Amino acid sequence: MGRLLFFLIFFLFLSLPNSSLSSFSLNSSTPLCLSDQSSALLHFRNSFSVGDSNYYCDLYSYPPKNSWKMGTDCCGWDGVTCDSMTGHVIAVDLSCSRLQGPIHPNTTLFSLRHLQRLNLAYNDFYPSAISSKFGGFANMTHLNLTLSYFAGNFPSEISYLSKLVSLDLSVNFYMRIETPSLKRLVQNLTHLTELVLDDVNMSSVSPNSFMNLSSSLTSLSLFDCGLKGRFPDNIFHLPNLQLLYVGYNYNLTGSLPTYNWSTPLKSLILSRTEFPIDLPNLISNLKSLKELYLGGCNFIGSYPTFLPNLTQITSLDLSYNNFGGQFPWSLLNFEGLIELDLSGNNFIGQLPDLSTNQTQVSSSNSSSKSRLVSQIPSNLVYLSLSHNLLNGTIPSWLYDIPSLQYLLLDNNQLTGQIDEFQHNSLNYLDLSNNNLHGHLPVSIAKLVSLSYLNISFNNISGPLESVMFSKLKTLQTVDLSHNPLLSFSTYSIVEYTLPKLRDLHLSSCNISDFPDFIKSMESLRELDLSNNHIKGNIPIWLLEMGKDSLSSLNLSYNSLTSIRHLPWRNLYILDLSYNFLQGPLPIPPWSIDFFSVSRNNFSGNIPSLICNITFPNVLDLSHNHLSNTVPSCLGNFSYSLTVLDLRSNKLNGTIPATFAKGNYLRSLNLNDNQLEGSLPRSLINCRRLEVLDLGNNKISGNFPHWLESLPELRVLVLRSNKFHGAIANPKTKFPFPNLRIIDLSHNEFHGLLPTKYFNHFKAMISMNANNGKLKYMGESYYHDSVMVTMKGFYIEMVKIQNLFTTIDFSNNSFKGEIPKSIGMLKSLKGLNFSHNNLIGHMPPTLGNLSNLEWLDLSSNMLTGKIPGQLADITYLEVLNLSENRLVGMIPRGNQFNTFENVSYLGNLGLCGFPLTKTCDNVDGQPLPSLTIQDNDFKFVNWFHWKVVLLGYGCGFMFGLGLGYLVLSSEKPKWLVNIVYGERRNMVQRSKNNARGRTR
């Protein structure tokens, strides 16, 4: 859908009358440009700097406008058109001129009073607002300000342009239109035929504001504007409307006409809206309809019934509608079909072999004759079947469509080899995330129009010579990642360049050296060589490559040992984690957004120069040997920094007290350092904070009750510090409303357990099923992690599942009884009150913790019986009640039939299975016993827990706890890192290939 949408917007742009606004050829009688207008044009253009190239402009190779020179006739300048009689400038096209900077209200552009056409599309005027003076162009008929980064409110003065025929303000994300301005625009522009407001914020606008649109309107595009409510019915009856785009307004609804719908509508987008779709009725009413986009819609009726009625359609999008069953191969027989998108559904089975599946149809000329109708869709340009459940091999006919330019079969279960393509028409090929094997086809080297190639996450094998790409001069993206059987000829002689290559991804490709062919890629923007076997120093030639162009570099999970400096001026993402890099910490460029050097051997101070970064988002310096104090300036990144991870270093001193109001900090991890002193009260300014991990330091003071007012806090880890004193009652009405993980273990807290806090842990009380989907805390390219004691192991959760909930107050001096209210925390997975001074009976309400998987109350002074209600907890896998004063019979049934002696050691008054001490039962028969040998006790002394491997109710989605440790669905290298073992996990950056595809 993203690709389709992009081309629709582009074709719309091209369809504007004289939209190129190129200067017309002028005959010899044409007067010269008036001097004041020539001067005004030059002054306007020279008031801007020239920025970086624009993707859209590069894609379509807009010609440079370099003929603007003082002393020459401006009527002959590129993009300038003059009136043939008067010499007045009547049209200016500065689209794709890379202009950068604000448009001032007094700019000389507004002195060109005779302008009829103005095109400033694809420039960067941020943070300019559209000036009210644009309303002074009384003769303006065409105004195009597409993707020019205008901000602020839309001026109502644009409604003064009563002659306006075409208005395009699309893709100005920072601009907002309010209802009064829109109503005035709609009422006054009575000659308007084209109105394009895609991606302009109209979230506060009532859709009824569009009711009085001009009857001459032919195109209306309101894509992704935040519209909500009911769309006016009368717009569907506009007599000249041919194009209507209202997709991706998620809360927009309305009713499509069911009868008397006479309209010339040719193109309709309702994707991702709440319109009820009765497709048979829609098709029967819209006889002129050629393009129909219904991705992620609300369909009425069953899917298969409408397929035979779509023969007039040339472009069809039915993506992401959860349609299932066998693939609807009959769609592929529509002779006029050019574009088909069935991605994101649940189609199963194999694609048909249409080359042998032909249909015999009776001839109209003779009942005795018949003809064969070919089922190969010979006119297809775009085909997307990605994100389905298709299996089997790719059929031969897909390699033999002469018109096919875009083929997307990614994220299926396709097998077999990739055959040879019979034509050279392909521009975009995505076969990623399948089970394809064998060598890359030789014919790829002949796809001279190819710009995008993605075969990642397959089992492609064999040698890959870089020369196979030598003729692909249009290549922009190559992704061969996660094909570990590929081998590269890394030292091949490079005698060619790929001038348009921007993105190269070779992660997990079994590469042992930096590929030599990269040297020629001077304009590379993204380079990913992560998770390979590259060792040694980062070569000098790589440091020299892409100094100005490189925006993303990922060299993580290799064996690199040294990097001299970071020379890239416009680097946005840099990931050097999981290497053996040593020496002082390198300083990232000022432009960096994501910077990770985690799990290396960097040493020395954190230099204060790191504070020169302009707008950092993620700084991860964890697991190195950095020493000295934390620079106070790191608390000053108020309006950009969301993650600061400095854990597992050798930092000392105090935590900076410079966290300013209004900061964006979401995750602060300082675990495993040598920090001391008290917590800075300025942390209360971190209103967005979700993760605060200060464990394993020397921080002292009372319990920081003032943290309870942080509304988003989910994880609080203070373990292994020098906190002391009693935990008083809450100071706010709703303390810690979102807290799900709290670890206060190994401190010096005393007094009663904080019952009133337990009563208000709302996130632990609620049973949020999360729609059955695993979600993790963090960003798209960074996930939070935390060390927790889980089922007897001290484990690093390399991702924190949103529903994971645990309380650990162990190894303190808490006294008194376990409060009954603990049974309210029904979402708890783990509870650890061990090694305290708790007394009294175990409350029966513990049996209400139906999701509990481990319970540790060991090494206290608990008395009485084990509540029988605990046997009802079917997910309980680990139980430790040892070293207490419990008495009576051990409950039987469910999980209690699986626990062994180590769960009950030191409770001399207990009896029954699995202990050797039996109890009298109702039948007078002894209960089963289990003899404990001396060797068993030796094991118990070393390891005081026994994880139950088999038992009742273990089919829960987390299984034996490993479900918490799942990294992602992207084929991780490790599931979990145990503290005592080698710690490695794979981090993958999710890519956004197309705006529409990410919705």
N, C-alpha and C positions, 0 to 999 in steps of 0.2 A: 504494500500500500504506500510506503514511503516513496518508492521510486515512481509509482504512478502519479502520486500527488505532485511530486517535484516537476514532472513533465507537463502535467496539466497547468500548473501555475506558469511554467515557462511558455507553453503554447499560448496561454491567455495573454501573456506579455507581448508575444510576437503578433498576436491577432489585433492588437490595438491599431487603429488606422494611423499609418505613418509612424508607428511606435518607435522605429529606429531614429526618427527625427534627423536623419542624415541631411547634410546640406545638399540642396538640389543644384544641379548644373545650371549655371546662369549664363544667358547669352551676352553678347558683347555690349548690348544696350543697357544692361543692368547697372544701376548707379553704384558707386562705391559705398561701403559701409560708412555711416555717419560717425565722425570722429568721437563724439561723446559716448556713443554706444560701444564702439571698439574699446575705448578706455575703460568703460564700465565692465565689460566682459573680462578684460585682462585683470582689472583690479579685483574682481570677484574671485576669479580662479586663483590668483596669486595670494589670496588671503588664507589659503589652506596649505598645509604640508601634504606631501605625497606619502601615503602609507603603504602597507604591505598589499600584495596582490590579493584579489578576491577569488574565492573558489568558483563562484558562479560565472564570473567573467573569464577566468582561465579555462573553464570547461568549454565555453563556446567561443573563445578566441576573439573577443571584442577588439576591434582595431584601435590602436593608440590614437589619441587626439593631440598630436604634437605639432600641429601647423599654426598654433596661436602665437603670432609674433607681432610685436609692435612695428608699425609702419607698413603692414600688409593689409589687404582688403579682408575685413572680418567676414564678409559674405562668402568668402572662399574657405573659411576655416572649417575644420572637421567638426561636425555637430551643430553648425550654425546655418540657419536659413533666413534669408532676407526677403522682404516684399519686393517684387520685381519692378514696381513702379516708384516706390518711395525710398527704398533702401533701409527701411526700419527693420530691425531684427525682430522676426516673428516666431522663431523656433530655436531653442537651445537644447542640445542633447549632451550632457556631461555624465551620462551613465558610465559606470565602470571606469572612472577616471582616478580612482584611489585617493580621492580628496578626503582629507582628515582634519577635523577641527570644527568648532561651532560656527553656525551662521549667525552673524550679528544682525540685530534689527535694522541697523542703518547701512546694511550692505548695499553696494551699487547695483546688485541684481534687481532691486525693486525700482530702479530708475528706468528699466526697459519696459515702458508702459504699454507697448504694442505687442507684447508676447502673446502668442496664441497656444503654443505648445512648449512645455517645459518638462524635461526628463532628468532628474537627479538621482536615479535609482542606483543602487549598489555602490554607495559611498559610505563614509563614516562621519556623521555630523554630531555624534554624541558629545555633550548632553544637550544639544539644541532642542528647543521646542519649535514647532511650526509657527512661525511668526504670523501675527494677525495681518501683516502687510501683504501676505500672499493673497488676501482678499482684494487687493487693489488692482489685480490684473483683469480689467473689465472684459477683455476680449479672449480670455483663456478658454480653450476648448478641451485641451488634454493636459492633465497634470499627473506625473508619475514620480512618486517618492518612495518606491519600493526599497526595503532593506537598506535604509539610510540611517538607522539608529536615532531617529528622532525620539524625544522624550517629552514628558509633561502632558498637559491637557490639549486636546484638539481644539483649535480656535473656531468659534462659530462664524467668524468672518469669511471662512471658505464658502459659506452659503451665499455670499455676494456674487460669486462667479456664476451668474445665471446662464451663461452660454456653455457651461461645462458639459461635455459629452462623455468624457472618460476621466475617472478619478481612481487612482491606485495608490493606496497608503499601506499596502500589505507589508507584513513582517517587520513592523516597528514595535518590538516587544515592550518598549518602555513608554509607549504613548497610550493615553487613556481617552476614551470618548464618553462623555456624559449624555444623559437623555436629552436635555434642552438643545445642545449643539446638534445632535443627530436629527432631532425632529425638524429643526430649522433647515438643515441640509436637505432632508428628504422633501420638504415642502417647497423649497425655492428652486431646486435644480430640476426643472421640469423637462429639460432636454437630455437628461442623463440616459445613456444607453449602457454604460459599463461602470459598475461600482465594485471595487475590490478592497476589502478591509481585513483580509486574513491576518491572524496573529496580532491584532490590535486589541487591547484590553477594553472590552465592553461588558464587564461582569455586572455593572450596575444599571445597564441599559435594559429597558423593557422591550421585548421583541415587537410589541405593538407599535413601536416607534417607526417601524418600516412599512406600516400599512398604506401610506400615501405615496409610495414610490411611483415614479414616472411610468406611464403606460408604454413608453417607448423603450423601456429597459430590456436589454437582450442578455446581459450577464450580471449575475449577483453572486459574489463570493464572500462568505462570512465564515471562513474556516477557522476553527480553534480560537474563538473570540471570547469564550467564557459566557456566552449567552445562556440564559436559563428561563424556564417558563414556557408558555405556549406560543409557537410560531404562527403568525397570522395566516389564515386560510386563503385570503384573497391573493396573496403573492403567487400561489399556484395557478391562478387564473389570468395572470398578466398576459396580454395577447401576443407579445413579441418575445417572451422569455425563452431563451434557448439553453442557458447554462445557469444552474443553481447549485451552489456548494455551501452547505451548512454543517459539514462533518466536524467531528471532534468537539462539538459543544455538548458535553456529556449530560447535562441536565436540561437539554432542549427537547421539547415534545411538540406534538401537533397531530393533525389528522390529514392524511392524503385524501384527495377527493375520490369518491367511489363511483360517481357517475357524472355525466355531462362535463367531463374534463377534456376540453378541447384546447390543446396547447402545442406549440412547436418545439417543446422541450427536447433537447438532444443529449444533454449531459446532466446527470444528477448525482450528487454525493450526499448521502445521509449517514455515512459511517460514524459509529460511536455516538449516536444520539438515542433518544428514547422514543422516536417515532415507531408506532406499530406498523410492521411491514406485511401487507398482504400481496405477495409477489404476483400471483396470477392476475389479480385485479390491476396491479400497477402496470404490468406488461400489456394487458389488453387495452388500457386507456391511452398509453403513451406510444402511439404508432411511430412517432419520429425518433424515439429514444435510441441512441447508439451507445452511450457510455453510462454505465450504472455501477455505483460504488456503495455497497451495503455491508462493509466490514464491521463486525461487532455490533450487530443490530438485534432488534427484538422482533422475531418472525412470528407470524400467525400461520398455523397450519404446518403440515409436515413438509420436509425439504424435498423429497424426490418428485412430488407431484407437479412442480412447476418447470422442471428442466426442459420438456419438449417445446415450450412456448417462447424460447429466447432467441429464435433464429435471426432476428434483426439486429441483435446486440453485437457490437464490435469490441467493446471493452467491458469486462465483468469482474467485479471484486465481491466475493462472498467470504472473505477471510475472517478468521477468529469468530466463528458462530457456533462452534462445538457440533457441527454436523458430523455424523458418523456413518458407519457402514462401508460398503464397497465403494471404490473410487468411481465417480459418475463419468465414465469414459464417453458417454453419449454427447457430453458438452464439446468434446474435441472435434466433433464432426460438423460444427457450424462453420459454413464456408467463409463467412465474413469475420470470424473471430480473430482479433489481433492481439488482445491482451486478456489474460485470464489469471486471476489470483484466488486460489483456494487454500492458501496457507493458514496455519493456526487452527485446523479442524482435527477431527479424529478419524479421517479416512484410513481404511485398512486395506490389506491385500497388495497385490502386485499391479503395476501399471500394465495395461493391455498391450499386447503385441499387435498394434493396429495394422502393421504391414501385411499381416496374414488374416486379419479379421475384417472382412469386407461384407457389405450388406447387399443382397440381391433385391432390386426394386423393379416392379413391373413397368414396362415402357408404355407411354401413352399412345404411341403409334400402332402398336400391335400387341395383342394379348399373348402372343406366342414368343415375344422377344423379351429380353430382360437386360438390364445394365447393372454394372457393379459400381457402387458408390464408394470411393476411397475414403477411409476414415482417418487418414493422416492430415492433421491440421496444417495445411501447407502455407497459410498466411500468417501464422503466429509470429509475433514480434516479442511478446513478453509472456512468460509462463512461470508462475510461482506455486509450487506445491510444498513448500517448506513447512516444518513444524506439524507433521502429520505422523501416521503410524505405518507408512508404506514400506513394504519389504520387497525382496526379490532383486533382480538385476535391473539396470536402466535399459529400457527397450531400445532396439536399434533405430526406430523411427525418430527418436529424440535427437539422434546424431545427424539426421538427414533432412532437417527443415531449413530450406535455403534462406528464409526471412528471419529466423530466430536470432534475436540480439541479447535477450535477457533470459537466463535459465537459472532458477533457484529451486534446488531440491534438498537443501540443507535440513538438518535435524529430523531425519527419518531413520529407517533401519535398512537402508539399501545395502546390498552386498554385490560381490563380483568385481570385475575390473572395469576401468573407464575405457571405453572403446574410442576409436578414432573418429573425430568430427569430419564430416564430409564437406562442410562449407566453412567459409572464413568470416561469417557474418557476426559471430558472437562478440558482444561488448562486455557482458557481465556474466560470470559463471561462479555459482556458489554451490558446492557439493559437500560442505563441511558437516561434521557431526553425523557421520554414517559409519558403515562397516566396510567401506570400499578397500580393495587391496590391489596388488600388482603395481606395475610401473605407470608413471605418467605417460599419457599417449603422446606420440611424436607430433601429432597434428596440432598440439597446443602451440608449438613454435611457429605455426602458420596463421594463427588467429591474429592478424595484423591490426584488427580493430579493438582488441581486448584491452579494457581499462581496469577491470576488477577480476581477480582470480583468488578464490578461497577454497582450499581443499583440506583445511585443518581438521584435526580430530578424526583421522581415518587410519588406515594401516598401509599407506602407500610405501612402497619399498624401491630399492634399486638405486643406482647412482644418478645424481642429478647434476648435469653440466650447466653451468650458468649461461653458457652460450646459447642454450635453447630459447632464452628470452631476448636474444640480440636483435631480432627483427620486430619485436613488439614495442614500437616507439610510443604507443599510446597508453602503455601500462601505468596505472596510478597506484594500485594496491595489489600486493601479493601476500597471501597468508597460507603458509604451508605448515603451520605449527602443529605440534603433537602428531607427527608421523615419525615415530622413533626408528623406523627401519630405513628411512631415507639416508643416503650418504651424499655428501657434497664434495665436489672437486674444488676445494677452497683456494687452491693456488693457481687456478687457470689464468692464463694471460688475458687481461681485459683490453679488448680493442674496440669496444663499442660503449655507448652510453644509453641510458634510458632517461631521456630528458624530462619526462612527466612523472616518473616514479616518486611517489610521496610517502607511501606506507609499506614497510617491509616487516613481516612477522614470521620469524623462524624459531619460535619457542619449542623446546622439547623435540628437536630434530636430530639429536645425537651428533651435534657439531662439536669438534674439538679445537678449532681455531677460528679466528675471525675471518669470515669469507672475504677473499681478496676482491671479489667483484664489487663490493660495497664502495670501494675507493672512487668509483666513477659517479656515485650518486650524490652530487653536490647539493641537490635541492630536497633531500630527504626530510620529511617532517616527523615520521614515526619509525623507530627501529626497535624491534623486540627480539633479542637473542637469549632470553631467559631460559633457565632450566636445561642447560646444555653442559658440555664438559670443557669449556674454554678456561684455560689456566694462564697464569703469568700476568705480566703487565698489560695494561690497556695501551695499545700501540699509538704512537704519535700521530699517524695518519688518520686514525679514528677521531682523535681530538681536533684535528684540523678540518674534518669533514662536517659540513652543515653548520658552520658556526652561526649563521644567521637564520637558517631555515629550520633546524631541528627543534621540535617542540616536545617530543616524548622519547625517552630512552630507557629501556628496561634490560639490564644485564644481570638481574638477580638469579640466584641459584646456579652459580658457576664456581670456578675456583680461582678467581682473579685475586692478585696479591697486591697490586699497586696502581694508583692513579695519581698523576702529578697535580692536575688542576682541572677545573670544569670551565671550559672556554665558551660554551654555547650561550649566546646572548639572549635568546628567546625561549629557553627551555621552560616547559610548563610542568612536565612530569619527569622525575628521575628516580629510578629504583635500582639501587646497588645492593640490596639486601642479600643475605645468605651467600657471602663470599668470604675471602680471607684477606680483605683489604686492611692495610695497616698504615701507621703513621698518623700525622695530625688530621683532624677532621677537615675535609674539603668544604669550601664555602660555595653554596649554590648561587646561581645568578639571581639578580633581583626579581626576575619574572617568575620564579618557581612557585608552583601551587602545591604539588605533591613531592616531598623529598623524604626518601627512606634509605638509610644506610644500616638498617638493623642487622644484627648477627654478623658482625665483622670484628676486626681487631683494632679499630681506631682508638687512639689514646690521646692524652693531653687534655687541655681545657676545651670547653665549648667557646669558641672565639666570639667576642662581642660583635664582630662583623656580620654574624648571621642575622643580626637585627636590622640589617640594611635591606632585607627582603621586603618587597612592597606589600604583597597580599598573599602570604602563605596560608594554605588551608590545612595541610597535614605535614607535621614534622615528626618523623620517627627516627630517633637516634638510639633506640634501645639495643641492649645486649652487645655492648662494646666495653671499652676500658676507659671511658671518659672520666675525668676526675675534676677536683676543685668544685667551685660553687655553680649553681644554676644562674645564668645571667638574668638579672632582674628585668631586662628588656623583653624577655620572652612572655611576660605577663602583659605586655603593652600592645600585642597584636589584637586589639580589641575587636576589630570589625572584619576579620578574615579567618583567623586561626580557629579551627574546630577541633583538631586533635594535636595534643602534645604528648609524645611517648618517650620518656627518658629512662625507663625501667632497666634494671640489671646493668648498671654501670657502677662507678665508684664515686659518685657525687656526694659532697658533704656540705656543711653549712645549713642554712635554713631555706625554706620554701619562699620564693619571692612573694612579696606582699603587694604586688602592683597590678592585680587583676581589676581592670577598670569596669565601671558600669557600662552596660550595653554590649559587653563582649559576647562573642559567638562560640566560646569554648564549649565543646560537647563531651570531650573525653580527655581526662588528665591522668596519666599513669606514671608514677614515680616509684613504683615498687622496687624493692631489692637494691637500695642504695645505702648511704650512711647519713641521711638527712636527720637533723635534730631540731630542737626547739619546738614551738607550738604551731598549730595550724593558723595561717593568716586569715583574719576575719574577712579580708577582701574576697575570699572564695564565695561569699554570699552574693557577690555581684555576678556570678556565673549562672545566670538564670536558665540557661539552656543545657547545663551540665547533666549528662546521663551516666557517665562512668567516672568515679573517683577512686583510684586505687593507690593507696599510700602504704601498703603493707611492707613488712620487712625493712624497717628503718629504725630510727631512735627517737621518733617524735613523741613528745610528752604532753601532759595536760589532761584535763577532764574531758568527758565525752562531749564532742562538739554539737550540742543540741541545736545550735543555730543552723546547721545544715538541713534540718527537717523541713525548712520552708522552701527548699529548692524544688520546684514543681515537677521537673523532669528526671530527677535522680533515680536511677534504676539499680546501680551497682555501687555499694559502699564497702570498701575493703580497708580495714585499719589493723589487720592482724600483725602480730609480732612487732609491737612497738612498746612504748612505755606509758600508755594511757592508764589512768587510774581513777579511783573514786567510784561513787555510785552513779547509776544512770537515772537521773531525776525524771519526773513526769514531763510530758511534752509541753512545749511553750506555745504551740500554735494549735488551732482547732483541728486541722487535718494534716498531721505530720507524715512526711515521707509517703505521699499518695501513690507514687509509682515504683517504690522500692521493691525489687525482686530478689536481690542478692545482698546479704549483709553478713560480713565476716569481722567479728571483733575478737577472734581467738588470740590466745597467747599474749594477753595484756595483764593488767593488774586491777581490772574492774572488780568491785565487790557490791554488796547489798543485794536486794531482791531483783529477780528478773523483771525487766521493764514491761509489765503487763499492759499498761495503757498504750504503749507503742504497738504491741501485738494487736490490740483491739482496733487500731487504725491503719494497719498495713493493707490497704484496699487492694493493691495489685496481687497480694498473696491470698486474699480472701476470694476474689472472683475466679471463676472457672472459664477463662476465655479459650475457646477451642482454636482460635486463629484460622478458622476455615480449613483445618487439616493441612495447611502449608507451612513448611519450615521457613521461618524468617529469622534473620540474624541482625544483631545490632551493628551499626556502622555505616560506612559510605559505600559507594559503588566500587571503589578501588582500595578501600581500607576497612577491615573488620576488627572490632574490638575483641580483645582476648583477656582472660583472667585466670589466675591460679586459684584452684579451689580444692578442698579436701572432699573427695567424692568416693564413697564406698571404701574408705580405708586408704585410698591413694591420693597423693598430692599431685594433682594433674593440671596441666595447662589446657584450658579450653581455647583452642585457637580461633574459634568463633563462638559467640555467646548467643544461644538460641533465645529468642524473645520470651518464650514461656518458661525458661529455666528459672527455678525459684528455690533458694536454699537459705537456711539460717545456721550460722556457726558461731556459738558463744563459748566454745570449749577452752580449757586451760586458762581459767580465770578463778575468781573466788566468790562467785555468785552463791547465795544461800537461799533458804526458804524452799517453798514448794513450787512445782511446775504448775503454772496457772491453767485452769480448765479452758480458758479462752484460746489456748494454743490450737485447740481443735477447730477453730474458725478458719484457719489458714489452709483451706482445702486444696490450693494449687501447689503446696509445698512438695518438692521432690526429695529434699534432704533436710534433716534436723539433727544438730549436734550440740548437746549440752554437756558433753563428757568433761571429766577432770575439773569438777567444781565441788561445792559443798551443799548440793541440793538434798533436801530431806522430804519425808512424807511419801504418800502413795503416788504411783503413776496414774494420772487422771484417765478414766475411761474414754474421755473425749479424744484421746489420741487416735482412737479407732475411726474418727471422722476424717482423718487425713488420707483419703482414698487414693491419692496420687503419690503417696510417699514411697520412695524406693530405697532409702537407707535411713536408719534411726540409730543414733549413738548416744546413750545415756550412761555410759560406763564411768567407773571411778567417781561415784558420788556416794550418798548415804541413803538411797531410796529404800523404802520398806514396803511391806505388804505384798500382795499377789500381782502377777503380770495380768493386766486386764485382758479378758477373753476377746474383747472387741478388736484387739490388734490382729487377730486371726482373719478378720474380714478385709484386711488391706491386701489385695491380691497382687499388687505390684511390688510389694516389699521384698527386696532381694538381699539386703544386708541388715543384720540386727546385732547390736552389741549392747548387752545389759550387764556385762561383767563387772566385778568388783563393786557390788552394792550389797544390800541386806534383804534381798527379795526372798519370799518364801512361797511355798505352795506348789501346786501342779503347774507345769508349763503347758500353755494352751496347745491344742492339737488342731490340725486341719490346714488346708491351703499352704501358704508359705512356711508355716511353722513346722511342717513335716520335712522341710529341707534344711533347716538351720542345724548346725552341729554344736558340739560341746563348747567351742570357743566363745559362742555368743553369751554363755551363762557362767563362765568361770568366776569363782570367788563369791558366789551366792550359795552358802552352805545349806540354806533352808529350802532350796528348790529341789524338785523331784520330777520324775517322768522323762519320757523320751525327749532328747537323746542321751540323757545322763544315765549313769549306772544305778543311781539311787531311784528306786521305784516308789510309786504312790499307790495306796489302796484305791481301787476304782469301784464303780457300782457293782460290777459283776464279780468282784473279788479276785479278778485275774490281774497278774502283774503286767504292766505295760512293757513294750519292747525296750530293751536296753542295748547300749553300745559300749563296749569295753574300750577304755582309753589307755593306750600303751605309753610307756615312758617317752618314746620318741615323739609322740604327739605333743606332750607337754613341752619338750624342747622346742618344737616348732612354734607352739603358742607363745613361749617366752620371746621368740624372735619376731613373730608377726602375729599381732593380737586380733587379727580379723580373718574371716574366711568368706570369700565372696561366693554366694550361691549361684551355681551355674545352671541348675535345672530347677524348675518349680512351677507354680501355678501363676497364671496371669502375666507371663513374661512376653506376651505378644504385643505389648505396647510399642508405640512408634519409636521409643527410645531404646528398646531392647535392654541390653545390659549396660546402658549408659553411653554406648558408643554413638547413639543417635545425637547426643549433645555435641559430639566432636566432629560430626560430618562437616567438611569444609565447604563443599558446594557440589553441584552436579557436573563440575567441569574437570572431572578426572583428577582428583588431588593425589599428591605424592604420598602424603601421610594422613591418617585420620586423627591422630592424637600424638602429643609429645609428652612422654613421662619425664618427670624432672631428672631422674637418674640416667636417662638414656640420651641418645643423640637427638637434638631438637631441630627438626626441619619441617616446614610446611610450605606448600606451594601457594603463592598469591597470584591470582590472575586478574587482569584488568578487563572489565566488561566494556565492550566497545559499543558506541552508538553509530551505526553505519548510516542510518537514515532517520530523519525526524519522525516520519510517520510510523516507522516500525517499532519505535519505543513506546508508543502510546498505550 
